Amino acid sequence: MEIKTPLTKEKVRELKAGDIVKITGYIFTARDAAHKRMTEAVQKGEKLPFDPEDQIIYYVGPTPAKPGEVIGSAGPTTSGRMDAYAPKMMELGLTGMIGKGKRSIDVKEAMKNYGAVYFAATGGAAALISSHIKEAEIIAYEDLGTEAVRRLYIEDFPAVVVIDSFGNDLYETEKLKYRG
């Protein structure tokens, strides 16, 4: 299934756990240090570096780009590090997250409440994933280095819907298939 950003709530509702997708369009990157800063900014009434409404955040800290390349290796990081911040981002309109690993109950509840989806990118495939990133620009928190917030343009970025907006979670349902 092909997805074009922005990722509206209507599109989110069409996605089901297990769907294999290719995402094209602009997305943003942020890891735990950037999420902490964005959460603090919201608490202080400050403007965020980007409007999260109908957006996707990729949990990645890419390596520096080699000469002539847009970005270095850009494999997903463990999403659980963002679990403390993700519900607030969804409250602000975030509709998609890309990472790897399980999510907390609070994050899953926020996904159902606010209409968001969690995609898994394949860990260990950083070089392959990087080939789908066509533009990369640091837009905030440059002092965080690899964890700075970036705006990426991606084409046919491969991912799997792991948790849909109805709370269906492949990490749970697939395990059940193999229990005796």
Phi, psi and omega in degrees: 000135179263137179236133174248138176275153006289154181265095183285163178299326178297316178295320180302316182296338179280341184276138180236146176307131182103344178296134173263126186234162170233121185257134177230135177134193181272136173224175181236155176248147174193139173245195188298319181296319179291320178298320179299315179296319180294320178297318177297321179298316179299316181298329180271359181078017180272160180283142176280161180295340176208157178278117183287353182304121178061029182249166177242134172250130175261122179278093185210147171234086187294151174283162179300146179287141173282160180308132179084357179254154180285322186203158175277199177302139187220061178276157183291150174257167181296122187289335182305334178296337181262000185300328179292336186253336187301318180301321178295319180296321178292323176301327180276001174116355179301133182245348181214145176225140177238130178191211174214150177094169183292160177241156181286164176300319180300320179293316180297320178296319178296322178299318178291317183293320187256351180078071180223165182226151178243122178258145172254134170257153185285116175294147180085000181244035187302318181293319178296314179301318181302330181293344178268355179265116186259337177217146176213129182220128175287127180245347180195155173057045181304330180296345179278359178062238182299337180268007176300155177280128179240152170253122181247147166251123182241151177231125177052042180293120185280133178204167177236136174287112181265319176232124180265178185287357177259000178092002177291129189233112180301327180297335178266310187294324181289326176297322182298329181296337186251005177277139183281000000 
